[in-house]
Amino acid sequence: MSEPSPTRKRIVDAATKLFYAEGVARVSVDAVAEKAGLTKRTLYYHFRSKDDLIAAYLDGRDQPNIKQMGGWFDAAEGGVDKKVAAIFTNLARVARHPKWKGCGYLRTAAELAAMPGHPAVKAGSRHKTNFEQWLAAELSSHNVSEPGMLAREIVLLMDGAFSSMLIHHDPDYIGAAGHAAATLVKVRMAEPAPPAASRSSRRRGRVISRAPGSKG
């Protein structure tokens, strides 16, 4: 994918600051153009509508957000349970900053709840899926049982904590979710090999046991 033009990036950067701080419904296209130091006509040259601009704002945060959480995961010492917990610990730290307004994806989805086909809602879905798949791959590389299901459970804990933060404005909810996530990881680490692998082994065993009879 080619790099966006400097003007397009300038518009998205301005939109990101305003949409995240104030919400997508409260920010007008005029405000974004003014923040970017451009005319509204120039903005519409790069984006067909405000809806497309909102989607670009969320798409622009996808890989940077995953890279940031991946950095926290990699930097944490200890087992994979400690690494997962580190993501939540750092999220709680970030949440204590005065400018933190919660998960931009969930906030935007809430504002657009009546429009499930909105491009920004789809952008949010893509990000959540990308993060879940990244986490599942990391868990799998650490030989954790049922990595796909575990990744989904951790995402549910994370998004639940984000939702509680919107109501209570208390980062301790993220810390509690992190403790629960680490506990889930420990349980999976203690489990035997996945049933599918066992069934595969049993199938191979049955083939071997039948072989003599088929030749006799």
VOLUMVO-79793 format. One record per residue (C-alpha): residue number from 0; residue in three letters; chain; x, y, z. Coordinates in steps of 0.25 Angstrom, whole numbers. Last residue first. Layout:
N
 pos code unit     X     Y     Z
 NUM  ala    A     X     Y     Z
...
END
This chain:
216
 pos code unit     X     Y     Z
 215  gly    A   -13  -244    26
 214  lys    A   -10  -231    19
 213  ser    A   -23  -224    24
 212  gly    A   -21  -230    38
 211  pro    A    -7  -225    39
 210  ala    A   -11  -211    36
 209  arg    A   -23  -209    45
 208  ser    A   -14  -206    57
 207  ile    A    -6  -195    49
 206  val    A   -18  -188    44
 205  arg    A   -24  -188    58
 204  gly    A   -12  -182    64
 203  arg    A   -12  -171    53
 202  arg    A   -26  -168    57
 201  arg    A   -23  -167    71
 200  ser    A   -12  -157    69
 199  ser    A   -21  -149    61
 198  arg    A   -31  -149    72
 197  ser    A   -21  -145    82
 196  ala    A   -17  -133    73
 195  ala    A   -31  -129    72
 194  pro    A   -33  -130    87
 193  pro    A   -23  -119    89
 192  ala    A   -10  -123    97
 191  pro    A   -12  -124   112
 190  glu    A   -16  -112   120
 189  ala    A    -7  -104   130
 188  met    A    -4   -93   120
 187  arg    A   -19   -91   117
 186  val    A   -21   -89   132
 185  lys    A   -10   -79   133
 184  val    A   -15   -71   121
 183  leu    A   -29   -70   128
 182  thr    A   -22   -65   140
 181  ala    A   -14   -55   133
 180  ala    A   -27   -50   126
 179  ala    A   -34   -49   140
 178  his    A   -23   -40   145
 177  gly    A   -23   -32   133
 176  ala    A   -38   -29   135
 175  ala    A   -36   -25   149
 174  gly    A   -25   -15   144
 173  ile    A   -34   -10   134
 172  tyr    A   -45    -7   144
 171  asp    A   -35     0   153
 170  pro    A   -34    10   142
 169  asp    A   -46    17   148
 168  his    A   -54    27   139
 167  his    A   -67    20   144
 166  ile    A   -76    19   132
 165  leu    A   -66    20   120
 164  met    A   -56    12   128
 163  ser    A   -66     1   129
 162  ser    A   -67     0   114
 161  phe    A   -52    -1   113
 160  ala    A   -52   -12   124
 159  gly    A   -62   -20   116
 158  asp    A   -54   -17   103
 157  met    A   -41   -23   110
 156  leu    A   -49   -35   116
 155  leu    A   -55   -38   103
 154  val    A   -42   -37    96
 153  ile    A   -36   -47   106
 152  glu    A   -47   -57   103
 151  arg    A   -45   -56    88
 150  ala    A   -30   -58    90
 149  leu    A   -33   -70    98
 148  met    A   -42   -76    88
 147  gly    A   -32   -75    77
 146  pro    A   -20   -79    86
 145  glu    A   -27   -93    90
 144  ser    A   -16   -97    98
 143  val    A    -3   -88   100
 142  asn    A     9   -93    92
 141  his    A    16   -79    93
 140  ser    A    15   -78    78
 139  ser    A     0   -80    79
 138  leu    A    -2   -69    89
 137  glu    A     5   -59    80
 136  ala    A    -3   -64    68
 135  ala    A   -16   -63    76
 134  leu    A   -12   -49    80
 133  trp    A    -9   -44    66
 132  gln    A   -23   -50    61
 131  glu    A   -30   -43    73
 130  phe    A   -23   -30    69
 129  asn    A   -27   -31    54
 128  thr    A   -41   -35    58
 127  lys    A   -43   -23    67
 126  his    A   -37   -14    56
 125  arg    A   -46   -19    45
 124  ser    A   -58   -18    53
 123  gly    A   -54    -3    56
 122  ala    A   -52    -1    41
 121  lys    A   -66    -7    39
 120  val    A   -72     3    49
 119  ala    A   -65    14    42
 118  pro    A   -70    10    28
 117  his    A   -85    10    34
 116  gly    A   -92    -3    31
 115  pro    A   -96    -4    46
 114  met    A  -103    10    46
 113  ala    A  -112    11    58
 112  ala    A   -99     8    67
 111  leu    A   -92    20    61
 110  glu    A   -88    27    74
 109  ala    A   -86    14    81
 108  ala    A   -77     9    69
 107  thr    A   -69    22    71
 106  arg    A   -67    21    86
 105  leu    A   -63     6    84
 104  tyr    A   -53     9    73
 103  gly    A   -47    21    81
 102  cys    A   -44    13    93
 101  gly    A   -44    22   105
 100  lys    A   -43    37   106
  99  trp    A   -29    38   110
  98  lys    A   -25    53   110
  97  pro    A   -23    54   126
  96  his    A   -14    42   126
  95  arg    A   -18    31   136
  94  ala    A   -23    22   124
  93  val    A    -9    21   119
  92  arg    A    -5    14   132
  91  ala    A   -17     5   132
  90  leu    A   -13     1   117
  89  asn    A     1    -2   122
  88  thr    A    -4   -11   132
  87  phe    A   -14   -17   122
  86  ile    A    -3   -20   112
  85  ala    A     6   -25   123
  84  ala    A    -4   -36   128
  83  val    A    -3   -42   114
  82  lys    A    13   -43   116
  81  lys    A    12   -48   130
  80  asp    A     2   -59   125
  79  val    A    12   -62   114
  78  gly    A    23   -65   124
  77  gly    A    33   -55   130
  76  glu    A    38   -42   126
  75  ala    A    30   -32   118
  74  ala    A    36   -25   107
  73  asp    A    30   -33    96
  72  phe    A    15   -31   101
  71  trp    A    17   -16   103
  70  gly    A    23   -15    89
  69  gly    A    11   -23    83
  68  met    A     2   -14    90
  67  gln    A     9    -2    83
  66  lys    A     9    -9    70
  65  ile    A    -6   -13    71
  64  asn    A    -9     2    73
  63  pro    A     0     7    62
  62  gln    A    -6    -4    52
  61  asp    A   -20     0    54
  60  arg    A   -20    15    57
  59  gly    A   -20    20    43
  58  asp    A   -32    11    40
  57  leu    A   -40    18    51
  56  tyr    A   -37    32    45
  55  ala    A   -39    27    31
  54  ala    A   -53    22    35
  53  ile    A   -57    36    41
  52  leu    A   -52    42    28
  51  asp    A   -60    33    20
  50  asp    A   -73    36    28
  49  lys    A   -69    51    26
  48  ser    A   -71    50    11
  47  arg    A   -63    48    -2
  46  phe    A   -50    50     5
  45  his    A   -37    55    -2
  44  tyr    A   -44    66   -11
  43  tyr    A   -54    68     0
  42  leu    A   -43    73     9
  41  thr    A   -38    82    -1
  40  arg    A   -52    88    -3
  39  lys    A   -53    90    12
  38  thr    A   -41    99    11
  37  leu    A   -28    95    19
  36  gly    A   -21    98    32
  35  ala    A   -23    84    37
  34  lys    A   -30    89    49
  33  glu    A   -39    98    40
  32  ala    A   -42    86    31
  31  val    A   -46    78    43
  30  ala    A   -55    88    49
  29  asp    A   -62    90    35
  28  val    A   -64    75    34
  27  ser    A   -71    76    47
  26  val    A   -68    70    61
  25  arg    A   -79    67    70
  24  ala    A   -83    54    64
  23  val    A   -69    48    63
  22  gly    A   -66    49    78
  21  glu    A   -59    61    85
  20  ala    A   -44    57    88
  19  tyr    A   -43    45    79
  18  phe    A   -51    52    67
  17  leu    A   -43    65    68
  16  lys    A   -29    59    69
  15  thr    A   -31    48    59
  14  ala    A   -38    58    49
  13  ala    A   -25    67    50
  12  asp    A   -16    55    47
  11  val    A   -25    50    36
  10  ile    A   -25    64    29
   9  arg    A   -10    65    30
   8  lys    A    -9    51    25
   7  arg    A   -17    54    13
   6  thr    A    -9    67    10
   5  pro    A     4    59    11
   4  ser    A    -1    49     1
   3  pro    A    -3    35     7
   2  glu    A     8    24     6
   1  ser    A     6    14    -4
   0  met    A     0     0     0
END
